[in-house]
């Protein structure tokens, strides 16, 4: 793993970073996978981990309710980098397996959505029980392959279905979907998929969607959440490789994170597909940063490390 200067600074991640600390000595581990070789359209997500780090030292550990969690601690483990994708993915899988076996919560910063594949594989290797996956995205990423690549950003959850502790679409829950590939459409006709489209989120209400997700996922003692920033409408996060009109609002996204984290045991989560070079305002980066802040604040509250306003 490679650590840049920001990963080594205590000021990074809202001043919560504890350089030198080890797994088990902090409340959460954060790491990056700056890889975007699995995209089928526009790249740029490889720059997200660095850009996020560079823009966290002036922000405070405060959620939107103005509650502080400055006692919450993280360690930035750095980035997984390399020219050999198989080698990098194997290293990520092994690292995540160790985190989960140690009971260590974690946050991964992508990269395109293909980098979630080794993370979910690592979780699978660490557990001897089924786990749930919440996939918040404009796309289901259930293609067998895209452009001949079975490890593409459009195949993330199809690869998850091959895992021994997933195996069934009943372990998956999709939110915000509004685009589908031909093979995904055929797959959905022969499988029972728990999916709430962006249309559903608008017409049913985001709280009802969150409640349904919680009801279906609560049977799993451990849940992983993956958030593709293109789940948001491009008006809120245009800096992403495959934007889709008609997405979630920022309010919807915040409500989802707050309800899901509060009522499910989210052992880890990621934010992927932020492409800073595609958005001069860095709106997508700031959206991702806020989602991380809200998730950490709830973890801090569960640990008794949140101070109410």
C-alpha angles and dihedrals in degrees: 000000000000124000120200122204092271093054087058097050122098089213092064120101094029092309092300097109116115107194112205096026118125137220108293094025095082137048095242140006119220124195140163136230104196096192127126102163091113096067124119096198129013124006131205103108091108088078095058102090093053094043092050093050091050091054102047102069094079096045125086131233092252131125126216092269087060091248114148127223102179092142091062109104133205136175121214105223092190131233136317105228137168146118094247107077094192091054093047092048091049090052091050091049092051093047094050091047089057092048094052094043088054092050089243118155114222146185124211124201116205158227115197119331094269088078089070088068097075091041092057090044090054092051089050093052092050097051135068094195137062117274134195129237124205111199114195108186147115087249133045094222090214098133115128086225141338120222089348094306116120089187095056125130087255094058101054100116095034085063089047090058088062091062119105093230094046109034097139135066085233087079091059131075122185125201131183097018117161106150131057136185121227094251091047090053091053091045091053091053091062100036134060103239124185102222135155111192123211086256089056091049090055099042100037095037126249094256091056089049091050091048092052091049091050092049091054098040099043091085087072116078089206128040133183120207124203119189119195106197090222087073083083119079111261087245087071100031115016095155098092136101101246110024119184124199118237100040137148119301121235089252091055091050093050092049091050094051093046096049099039095047092045097052105031132055099249103188094181142351142189139208113210144172097041105149109189095186091061094059122045091193091056089223092150091052092050090048091053091046091054093049089053090049092053093047093050092047090058092047087051091050091052088053094048092250100116120100113205121230 
